[in-house]
Amino acid sequence: MRMRNQRGISLVELMISITIGLILMTGVVQLFLSSRATFSTQQALSRVQETGRLAMEFLADDIRMAGYMGCMSRNLNFHNTLNNASSLQYDFGVSIEGLDDVGATPDAEYPANILQGTDALVVRSAGGNSVGVTKNNDSAQLFAENTGVTATCDTGEDSFSGLCENDILVVSDCSKARVFQVTNLQTTGGTLEVNVVHSGADADPGNAETSWGGNSNPEETFGPDSEIIKMNTSIYYVAAGTSGMPSLWQQINGGTAQELLEGVQDMQLLYGRDTSGDNVPDTYQEADVITTANAWEDVSAVRVQLLVQSTDDNVLEDAQPYTFNGTTNNAPGDRRLRQVFINTVGIRSRLP
């Protein structure tokens, strides 16, 4: 009697339950995998778009300011007093230039690790806060305001008004500008004295001219209508990053290069030249066509093309063909997401 009163499930019922459970579980797993693939693709897309946007912002900000020297603009009196004034780091008379399709060995003075086949961009301009000149200079010094702001300098170097000893500076008014290296900063009676002539034991590159300035020569006099600003040379290029992936890099004033953005696979540049004298670009050319300083002075815009890839592979179901700089790649060899970014940036001091 007790045996008859017991109830349970049969083997058939158990097998049916397991089968239904497996069907339901398969659907759940498929939904999970589909959601995960969608999430990975969307995440890769957002990172690619963010990388492209930031890269364009970095490049555009510097390109717009190329040749900026305070009040001074294009075609005004400019003089570079530095030693090695024609070198890559100190040729401030050429505001913008670059390399096209870098070979296995980049040109001298450029970073040695530039990715072969990509372009490199050099931008020179004044940057940072300006310091006002308080009275006319003499043959050895400029006299500027002491703003009380200090800067992070190399060990043992003094800093006043955000400037450091051995900085490359420009002093300019609305008619002329001079680039020099300051080798001594000191304050006297609340006035900042900026030494403009002596090379100094640690100065590199140093100043080529032993003296300049004074009230006797208006072309060398910088008074209260003038300002002093730090000069910078920035090089943008593509190279392998710390993870091994190609990245956008920046080197400032010959210092240690910084990896800005991972995933920038290629950068190609075209330079808009004004050949008619109306300050409007008439033709866009590659860097290897622009071979003289005068030709670079005609550049009033830069067209930037960036190819950005996702940092993760296998974010797409199939390999993604893409077209960049007029060339189509139908077999990229991976399943990364790629996007092309194009922007034309004008140089403010050279446009109407």
C-alpha positions in Angstrom: 0.0 0.0 0.0 2.8 2.4 0.9 4.4 1.7 -2.5 1.2 2.6 -4.4 0.8 5.8 -2.5 4.3 7.1 -3.5 4.4 9.5 -6.5 7.3 10.9 -8.7 8.4 11.5 -12.2 9.2 8.9 -14.7 12.4 8.7 -16.8 10.4 9.9 -19.9 9.2 13.0 -18.0 12.8 13.7 -16.8 14.2 13.5 -20.3 11.5 15.8 -21.6 12.2 18.3 -18.9 16.0 18.2 -19.6 15.3 18.7 -23.3 13.1 21.7 -22.7 15.7 23.1 -20.3 18.4 22.7 -22.9 16.3 24.4 -25.6 15.7 27.4 -23.2 19.3 27.5 -22.1 20.4 27.5 -25.8 18.2 30.5 -26.4 19.5 32.3 -23.4 23.2 31.6 -24.4 22.5 32.8 -28.0 20.9 36.0 -26.6 23.9 36.6 -24.3 26.4 36.0 -27.1 24.5 38.3 -29.4 24.3 41.0 -26.8 28.0 40.6 -26.0 28.9 40.9 -29.6 26.7 44.0 -30.0 28.3 45.5 -26.9 31.8 44.8 -28.1 31.1 46.4 -31.5 29.4 49.5 -30.0 32.2 49.9 -27.5 34.9 49.6 -30.2 33.0 52.1 -32.3 32.7 54.6 -29.5 36.4 54.3 -28.7 37.4 54.7 -32.4 35.2 57.8 -32.7 36.6 59.2 -29.5 40.2 58.6 -30.6 39.5 60.2 -34.0 37.9 63.2 -32.4 40.7 63.8 -29.9 43.4 63.3 -32.5 41.8 65.9 -34.8 41.5 68.3 -31.8 45.2 67.9 -30.9 46.3 68.5 -34.5 43.8 71.2 -35.3 44.7 73.3 -32.2 48.4 73.4 -33.2 47.8 73.8 -36.9 45.5 76.9 -36.4 48.2 78.5 -34.3 51.1 77.8 -36.6 53.3 80.9 -36.9 51.6 82.7 -34.0 54.0 85.2 -32.3 51.7 87.4 -30.3 50.6 90.5 -32.1 52.9 89.7 -35.0 51.4 88.1 -38.0 52.4 87.0 -41.5 54.9 89.0 -43.6 56.2 91.2 -40.8 59.8 91.7 -39.7 61.1 88.5 -38.1 64.6 87.6 -37.0 66.0 84.5 -35.4 69.1 85.1 -33.2 69.7 81.4 -32.3 72.5 79.2 -33.2 71.5 76.4 -35.6 68.5 78.6 -36.7 67.9 76.4 -39.7 67.7 73.1 -37.7 64.4 71.3 -37.3 63.9 72.4 -33.7 64.8 76.1 -34.2 63.7 77.0 -37.7 61.0 79.3 -36.5 60.9 81.2 -39.8 59.1 78.2 -41.3 55.8 77.8 -39.3 54.7 74.5 -40.7 56.3 71.7 -42.7 56.3 67.9 -42.8 57.3 64.6 -44.3 55.4 62.5 -46.9 55.3 58.7 -46.8 58.3 58.3 -44.4 60.7 55.6 -45.5 62.5 53.0 -43.5 64.9 55.6 -42.2 63.2 59.0 -41.4 65.0 62.2 -42.3 67.6 63.5 -39.9 66.3 65.2 -36.7 62.9 63.5 -36.9 62.0 60.7 -34.5 63.6 57.5 -35.6 60.5 55.3 -34.9 58.0 56.9 -37.3 55.9 54.2 -38.9 57.0 53.6 -42.5 54.5 54.9 -45.1 52.9 57.5 -42.8 53.3 61.3 -42.8 54.8 63.5 -40.1 53.8 67.1 -39.3 56.0 69.9 -37.8 54.3 73.0 -36.3 56.2 75.9 -34.8 54.5 78.8 -32.9 54.4 80.7 -29.6 52.4 79.2 -26.9 51.3 79.7 -23.3 50.7 83.0 -21.4 52.4 86.1 -22.6 54.5 88.4 -20.4 54.2 92.2 -21.0 57.4 94.3 -21.5 57.5 97.2 -19.1 60.2 99.5 -20.7 62.5 99.6 -23.7 65.2 97.0 -23.8 69.0 97.6 -23.8 71.6 95.6 -25.7 71.6 92.8 -23.2 68.2 92.6 -21.5 64.5 92.9 -21.9 62.5 94.2 -19.0 59.2 92.5 -18.3 56.5 92.3 -15.6 56.9 89.8 -12.8 53.5 88.1 -12.7 54.4 85.9 -9.7 53.8 82.7 -11.7 56.4 80.0 -11.7 56.9 77.1 -14.1 58.2 73.6 -13.7 61.9 73.9 -14.9 64.9 71.6 -15.0 66.8 71.2 -11.8 68.5 74.4 -10.7 66.9 76.7 -13.2 65.1 79.8 -12.0 61.5 80.6 -13.0 59.7 83.9 -13.1 56.5 84.9 -14.9 56.0 81.3 -16.1 59.4 81.4 -17.9 62.4 79.2 -17.3 66.1 79.9 -17.9 67.2 78.4 -21.2 63.7 78.7 -22.7 63.4 79.7 -26.3 61.4 82.9 -26.4 60.0 85.4 -28.8 59.6 89.1 -28.1 57.2 90.8 -30.5 55.1 93.9 -31.1 52.8 94.6 -34.0 55.6 95.2 -36.5 58.5 92.9 -35.6 59.6 89.9 -33.6 62.9 88.3 -32.5 63.5 84.7 -31.3 66.2 84.2 -28.7 67.2 81.9 -25.8 67.1 83.4 -22.3 70.1 82.3 -20.2 69.4 84.4 -17.1 66.3 85.5 -15.3 66.3 87.7 -12.2 64.1 90.4 -10.6 65.3 93.8 -9.6 62.8 96.2 -7.9 59.8 94.1 -9.0 60.9 94.1 -12.6 61.9 90.9 -14.4 65.2 91.2 -16.3 65.4 88.8 -19.2 68.9 88.2 -20.5 68.9 88.1 -24.3 72.5 87.8 -25.5 74.9 85.6 -23.6 75.2 82.0 -24.6 75.7 80.6 -21.1 77.6 77.5 -20.1 74.5 75.2 -20.4 72.7 77.0 -23.2 71.7 74.8 -26.1 71.6 76.0 -28.9 72.6 79.4 -27.5 72.4 82.8 -29.1 74.5 83.6 -32.2 74.4 87.4 -31.7 76.5 89.0 -29.0 74.2 91.9 -28.5 71.1 93.6 -30.0 68.6 96.2 -29.0 68.7 99.7 -27.6 66.9 102.9 -28.2 69.2 103.9 -31.1 67.7 101.4 -33.5 63.9 101.2 -33.7 64.1 97.9 -35.5 65.7 96.4 -32.3 63.7 98.3 -29.7 60.9 96.5 -27.8 59.0 98.7 -25.4 55.8 98.6 -23.3 53.7 97.7 -26.4 55.6 94.3 -26.7 55.1 90.9 -25.2 57.3 87.8 -24.5 56.1 84.3 -25.2 57.7 80.9 -25.1 58.3 79.3 -28.6 57.5 75.6 -29.2 58.2 73.1 -32.0 55.8 70.2 -32.1 56.2 67.1 -34.2 53.2 64.8 -34.7 53.7 61.3 -36.1 52.5 57.7 -36.0 54.6 55.0 -34.4 54.2 51.8 -32.5 52.8 52.4 -29.0 53.7 50.7 -25.7 51.2 47.9 -26.5 52.7 47.4 -30.0 49.7 49.0 -31.7 50.2 52.1 -33.9 49.5 55.3 -32.0 49.6 59.1 -32.5 52.7 60.6 -30.9 53.8 64.1 -30.1 57.4 65.4 -29.5 57.8 69.0 -28.2 61.1 70.9 -28.4 63.1 67.8 -29.0 62.2 66.3 -25.6 60.8 62.9 -24.8 58.0 62.0 -27.2 54.6 61.3 -25.6 52.1 58.7 -26.8 48.8 60.6 -27.2 46.3 58.1 -28.6 46.4 54.4 -29.2 44.8 53.0 -32.4 45.8 55.7 -34.9 47.0 53.4 -37.7 47.9 56.0 -40.4 48.1 59.7 -41.0 48.2 61.4 -44.4 48.5 65.1 -44.9 47.8 67.5 -47.8 48.9 71.2 -47.6 46.7 73.9 -49.1 48.9 76.5 -50.8 47.9 80.0 -51.7 49.6 80.5 -55.1 47.6 83.6 -56.2 48.2 85.9 -53.2 44.6 86.1 -52.1 45.2 84.1 -48.8 42.9 81.3 -50.0 44.3 77.8 -50.8 44.4 77.2 -54.5 45.8 73.7 -54.5 46.5 70.9 -52.1 49.9 69.2 -52.3 51.9 66.5 -50.5 54.9 67.4 -48.5 57.4 66.0 -51.0 56.2 68.5 -53.6 56.8 71.5 -51.3 60.6 71.7 -51.3 61.5 75.3 -50.3 60.9 77.6 -47.3 59.1 80.1 -49.6 56.7 77.3 -50.7 56.0 76.4 -47.1 55.2 80.0 -46.4 52.4 79.7 -49.0 50.6 77.0 -47.0 47.4 78.4 -45.4 45.6 75.2 -44.6 46.2 71.5 -43.9 43.9 68.6 -44.8 44.3 65.8 -42.3 43.3 62.2 -42.9 43.4 59.7 -40.1 42.8 56.0 -40.2 41.8 54.8 -36.7 41.4 51.1 -35.8 39.9 49.5 -32.7 42.3 48.4 -30.0 40.6 45.0 -29.8 40.5 42.4 -32.6 37.5 40.2 -33.4 34.9 42.9 -32.7 33.3 42.2 -36.2 31.9 39.0 -37.6 33.9 39.4 -40.8 36.9 41.4 -41.9 36.1 44.9 -42.8 37.3 46.3 -46.1 38.1 50.0 -46.0 39.3 52.8 -48.3 41.9 55.3 -47.1 43.7 58.0 -49.0 42.3 56.7 -52.3 43.4 53.0 -51.7 41.0 50.2 -50.9 42.1 47.3 -48.7 39.8 44.3 -49.1 41.8 42.0 -46.9 43.0 43.7 -43.7 43.9 40.4 -42.1 41.9 41.0 -38.9 38.4 41.7 -37.7 39.1 45.2 -36.2 36.7 48.1 -36.7 38.2 51.0 -38.7 37.0 54.5 -39.4 38.4 57.3 -41.5 38.5 60.9 -40.3 39.1 63.9 -42.6 39.3 67.5 -41.6 40.7 70.6 -43.3 42.2 73.1 -40.8 43.1 76.7 -41.7 46.1 78.6 -40.3 44.6 81.6 -38.7 47.4 84.1 -39.4 47.3 83.2 -43.1 43.6 83.3 -43.9 41.6 86.4 -44.9 
